[in-house]
Amino acid sequence: MMRLGIKSRWQGLRYGVDFKSVEKGFVTLSGSQSAEQRDEGQLWGEYNLGPFNLRGSVAESWEELLDANRHRVTRAATTAVQLNRSVWSGTLTSSYGLVEQGADLNQETTVFSNRLAGLYRPFSVLSLGPSIGIKHEWDTVTGYRTESPMTEFAIVYTPFQDKFRLTGGTSFTRTLNRYALTDVMIIGTRAIMDWKIGNFLGRDDTLSFNVNYNRQRDLITTGNSFDHLSGILQLKISGF
């Protein structure tokens, strides 16, 4: 994966441009593997209003679907409002996108999603992060509509002044179609250990170990059900 970005600031406004390119087969820190090659460009802006933080972005991505010999182009606009307090915070995110694919890009799908995420810090070393969301997809050619509700819960424990951090979480997502063509449930769990080892190769290096387990059950086509376990050991080098 390659990522480039340019950002700047003007009074209370932060803005920038990002570009990301992901090759087929790239494995993210969450354990998911990129099925296709993907390029994405994004223009974003962010403004702080005391306890509120407003962020907006427009993005376009291009994917090459090798198995179907066609392309997919996604255009999306996203807005987010974040409220910060001393012991808790909350973020509401809404996104609207158009997905075009096919030989002539004449097959279009409308995607609309909402997500509400919270963060509660009962103690200085402990944070709790629940979130809920839903995504709607509408195929303008067939008229089929698909809904994907999701929920997630995360726990972050930092006992030694940010030198050592433990993160655990679980998530549940269900994708279903009103015509009973799709009914898929995904349950995921993860555990992450971050250890700031300090001056190793850089000035502020971090060693991370990530374990993920995903369980997918397709209630329509049972052959698409699977279990996936992955682990990643990563050394982050910064501050040369």
C-alpha positions as a Python dict, from the first residue, in 0.01 Angstrom:
ca = {
    (1, 'M'): (0, 0, 0),
    (2, 'M'): (119, 349, -81),
    (3, 'R'): (-30, 663, 76),
    (4, 'L'): (47, 1028, 1),
    (5, 'G'): (-105, 1335, 162),
    (6, 'I'): (-78, 1713, 169),
    (7, 'K'): (-241, 1920, 443),
    (8, 'S'): (-238, 2277, 566),
    (9, 'R'): (-412, 2513, 806),
    (10, 'W'): (-582, 2851, 771),
    (11, 'Q'): (-694, 3002, 1102),
    (12, 'G'): (-935, 2741, 1249),
    (13, 'L'): (-968, 2543, 924),
    (14, 'R'): (-758, 2235, 843),
    (15, 'Y'): (-773, 2094, 491),
    (16, 'G'): (-585, 1856, 268),
    (17, 'V'): (-570, 1608, -17),
    (18, 'D'): (-495, 1235, 19),
    (19, 'F'): (-414, 964, -232),
    (20, 'K'): (-397, 591, -156),
    (21, 'S'): (-312, 293, -375),
    (22, 'V'): (-367, -65, -253),
    (23, 'E'): (-249, -372, -443),
    (24, 'K'): (-451, -694, -457),
    (25, 'G'): (-375, -919, -160),
    (26, 'F'): (-270, -642, 82),
    (27, 'V'): (-353, -736, 445),
    (28, 'T'): (-462, -453, 676),
    (29, 'L'): (-402, -431, 1051),
    (30, 'S'): (-759, -552, 1110),
    (31, 'G'): (-672, -876, 928),
    (32, 'S'): (-887, -820, 619),
    (33, 'Q'): (-731, -884, 278),
    (34, 'S'): (-779, -660, -25),
    (35, 'A'): (-955, -862, -295),
    (36, 'E'): (-887, -613, -575),
    (37, 'Q'): (-646, -339, -671),
    (38, 'R'): (-779, -2, -554),
    (39, 'D'): (-680, 363, -604),
    (40, 'E'): (-851, 640, -407),
    (41, 'G'): (-832, 1018, -397),
    (42, 'Q'): (-987, 1238, -126),
    (43, 'L'): (-1032, 1610, -59),
    (44, 'W'): (-1118, 1694, 301),
    (45, 'G'): (-1169, 1988, 537),
    (46, 'E'): (-1203, 2014, 916),
    (47, 'Y'): (-1311, 2299, 1142),
    (48, 'N'): (-1306, 2321, 1521),
    (49, 'L'): (-1587, 2501, 1708),
    (50, 'G'): (-1495, 2465, 2075),
    (51, 'P'): (-1632, 2129, 2191),
    (52, 'F'): (-1755, 2050, 1836),
    (53, 'N'): (-1542, 1938, 1544),
    (54, 'L'): (-1689, 1941, 1191),
    (55, 'R'): (-1536, 1742, 906),
    (56, 'G'): (-1638, 1698, 543),
    (57, 'S'): (-1483, 1510, 253),
    (58, 'V'): (-1541, 1408, -107),
    (59, 'A'): (-1368, 1102, -248),
    (60, 'E'): (-1345, 895, -563),
    (61, 'S'): (-1201, 545, -593),
    (62, 'W'): (-1122, 313, -883),
    (63, 'E'): (-1111, -66, -858),
    (64, 'E'): (-1011, -321, -1121),
    (65, 'L'): (-1225, -634, -1081),
    (66, 'L'): (-990, -890, -1231),
    (67, 'D'): (-1224, -1188, -1196),
    (68, 'A'): (-1501, -1011, -1392),
    (69, 'N'): (-1278, -808, -1627),
    (70, 'R'): (-1453, -482, -1541),
    (71, 'H'): (-1407, -169, -1333),
    (72, 'R'): (-1584, -15, -1036),
    (73, 'V'): (-1589, 361, -970),
    (74, 'T'): (-1717, 493, -636),
    (75, 'R'): (-1789, 858, -561),
    (76, 'A'): (-1883, 953, -205),
    (77, 'A'): (-1944, 1257, 14),
    (78, 'T'): (-1908, 1225, 393),
    (79, 'T'): (-1985, 1456, 684),
    (80, 'A'): (-1897, 1401, 1049),
    (81, 'V'): (-1979, 1591, 1370),
    (82, 'Q'): (-1778, 1517, 1685),
    (83, 'L'): (-1854, 1638, 2038),
    (84, 'N'): (-1567, 1624, 2289),
    (85, 'R'): (-1600, 1634, 2668),
    (86, 'S'): (-1356, 1559, 2948),
    (87, 'V'): (-1470, 1200, 3012),
    (88, 'W'): (-1672, 1120, 2700),
    (89, 'S'): (-1707, 1201, 2331),
    (90, 'G'): (-1939, 1112, 2045),
    (91, 'T'): (-1924, 1117, 1666),
    (92, 'L'): (-2208, 1107, 1411),
    (93, 'T'): (-2102, 1021, 1056),
    (94, 'S'): (-2317, 1021, 741),
    (95, 'S'): (-2208, 919, 394),
    (96, 'Y'): (-2374, 919, 51),
    (97, 'G'): (-2215, 747, -247),
    (98, 'L'): (-2268, 626, -603),
    (99, 'V'): (-2107, 304, -726),
    (100, 'E'): (-2075, 253, -1102),
    (101, 'Q'): (-1951, -73, -1249),
    (102, 'G'): (-1968, -283, -1563),
    (103, 'A'): (-1808, -270, -1904),
    (104, 'D'): (-1957, 73, -1978),
    (105, 'L'): (-2004, 170, -1609),
    (106, 'N'): (-2379, 168, -1666),
    (107, 'Q'): (-2469, -39, -1360),
    (108, 'E'): (-2523, 201, -1069),
    (109, 'T'): (-2577, 144, -697),
    (110, 'T'): (-2665, 410, -441),
    (111, 'V'): (-2512, 368, -95),
    (112, 'F'): (-2622, 564, 213),
    (113, 'S'): (-2479, 497, 561),
    (114, 'N'): (-2502, 641, 912),
    (115, 'R'): (-2284, 561, 1213),
    (116, 'L'): (-2292, 679, 1574),
    (117, 'A'): (-1979, 613, 1783),
    (118, 'G'): (-1909, 699, 2145),
    (119, 'L'): (-1610, 697, 2377),
    (120, 'Y'): (-1637, 689, 2756),
    (121, 'R'): (-1337, 719, 2991),
    (122, 'P'): (-1443, 618, 3346),
    (123, 'F'): (-1077, 610, 3451),
    (124, 'S'): (-762, 767, 3308),
    (125, 'V'): (-630, 424, 3204),
    (126, 'L'): (-955, 280, 3064),
    (127, 'S'): (-1171, 377, 2764),
    (128, 'L'): (-1492, 216, 2638),
    (129, 'G'): (-1605, 264, 2278),
    (130, 'P'): (-1952, 146, 2166),
    (131, 'S'): (-2086, 220, 1817),
    (132, 'I'): (-2387, 139, 1600),
    (133, 'G'): (-2455, 198, 1232),
    (134, 'I'): (-2653, 97, 927),
    (135, 'K'): (-2583, 96, 554),
    (136, 'H'): (-2845, 98, 277),
    (137, 'E'): (-2767, -9, -80),
    (138, 'W'): (-3003, 34, -375),
    (139, 'D'): (-2936, -116, -719),
    (140, 'T'): (-3097, 124, -968),
    (141, 'V'): (-3104, -143, -1243),
    (142, 'T'): (-3271, -430, -1057),
    (143, 'G'): (-3437, -225, -784),
    (144, 'Y'): (-3299, -455, -513),
    (145, 'R'): (-3235, -297, -172),
    (146, 'T'): (-2989, -433, 83),
    (147, 'E'): (-2951, -328, 447),
    (148, 'S'): (-2645, -388, 669),
    (149, 'P'): (-2690, -302, 1038),
    (150, 'M'): (-2381, -324, 1256),
    (151, 'T'): (-2270, -282, 1614),
    (152, 'E'): (-1925, -274, 1772),
    (153, 'F'): (-1770, -246, 2116),
    (154, 'A'): (-1405, -174, 2202),
    (155, 'I'): (-1202, -155, 2525),
    (156, 'V'): (-867, 27, 2551),
    (157, 'Y'): (-644, -18, 2858),
    (158, 'T'): (-325, 192, 2904),
    (159, 'P'): (-172, 109, 3245),
    (160, 'F'): (173, 268, 3203),
    (161, 'Q'): (129, 627, 3080),
    (162, 'D'): (82, 531, 2713),
    (163, 'K'): (396, 314, 2709),
    (164, 'F'): (186, -1, 2691),
    (165, 'R'): (-166, -33, 2551),
    (166, 'L'): (-410, -324, 2524),
    (167, 'T'): (-710, -303, 2290),
    (168, 'G'): (-991, -555, 2262),
    (169, 'G'): (-1309, -543, 2062),
    (170, 'T'): (-1596, -732, 1907),
    (171, 'S'): (-1830, -651, 1618),
    (172, 'F'): (-2145, -788, 1458),
    (173, 'T'): (-2271, -715, 1107),
    (174, 'R'): (-2567, -860, 920),
    (175, 'T'): (-2636, -801, 551),
    (176, 'L'): (-2984, -890, 431),
    (177, 'N'): (-3210, -831, 132),
    (178, 'R'): (-3587, -796, 153),
    (179, 'Y'): (-3620, -1047, -136),
    (180, 'A'): (-3429, -1312, 68),
    (181, 'L'): (-3144, -1313, -184),
    (182, 'T'): (-2880, -1220, 76),
    (183, 'D'): (-2853, -1301, 445),
    (184, 'V'): (-2497, -1295, 581),
    (185, 'M'): (-2383, -1259, 942),
    (186, 'I'): (-2026, -1167, 1039),
    (187, 'I'): (-1894, -1178, 1395),
    (188, 'G'): (-1547, -1041, 1454),
    (189, 'T'): (-1316, -1018, 1755),
    (190, 'R'): (-973, -863, 1785),
    (191, 'A'): (-695, -810, 2038),
    (192, 'I'): (-409, -560, 1993),
    (193, 'M'): (-101, -501, 2204),
    (194, 'D'): (104, -181, 2147),
    (195, 'W'): (438, -133, 2324),
    (196, 'K'): (636, 189, 2284),
    (197, 'I'): (994, 68, 2287),
    (198, 'G'): (1141, 416, 2233),
    (199, 'N'): (1476, 461, 2061),
    (200, 'F'): (1534, 143, 1859),
    (201, 'L'): (1572, 226, 1489),
    (202, 'G'): (1401, 562, 1510),
    (203, 'R'): (1330, 812, 1785),
    (204, 'D'): (985, 688, 1892),
    (205, 'D'): (928, 328, 1778),
    (206, 'T'): (629, 106, 1861),
    (207, 'L'): (598, -273, 1851),
    (208, 'S'): (244, -400, 1784),
    (209, 'F'): (87, -746, 1785),
    (210, 'N'): (-260, -790, 1638),
    (211, 'V'): (-481, -1102, 1647),
    (212, 'N'): (-815, -1113, 1459),
    (213, 'Y'): (-1085, -1376, 1430),
    (214, 'N'): (-1380, -1342, 1189),
    (215, 'R'): (-1672, -1583, 1159),
    (216, 'Q'): (-1896, -1546, 852),
    (217, 'R'): (-2218, -1739, 812),
    (218, 'D'): (-2417, -1722, 487),
    (219, 'L'): (-2772, -1832, 563),
    (220, 'I'): (-2864, -1851, 193),
    (221, 'T'): (-2553, -2011, 39),
    (222, 'T'): (-2389, -2215, 312),
    (223, 'G'): (-2083, -2278, 93),
    (224, 'N'): (-1984, -1913, 142),
    (225, 'S'): (-1950, -1955, 519),
    (226, 'F'): (-1600, -1955, 666),
    (227, 'D'): (-1384, -1883, 972),
    (228, 'H'): (-1069, -1672, 948),
    (229, 'L'): (-790, -1628, 1204),
    (230, 'S'): (-494, -1396, 1145),
    (231, 'G'): (-208, -1243, 1340),
    (232, 'I'): (23, -953, 1252),
    (233, 'L'): (347, -842, 1418),
    (234, 'Q'): (442, -486, 1323),
    (235, 'L'): (729, -250, 1404),
    (236, 'K'): (643, 118, 1357),
    (237, 'I'): (951, 333, 1304),
    (238, 'S'): (915, 711, 1338),
    (239, 'G'): (1120, 1018, 1418),
    (240, 'F'): (1447, 968, 1232),
}
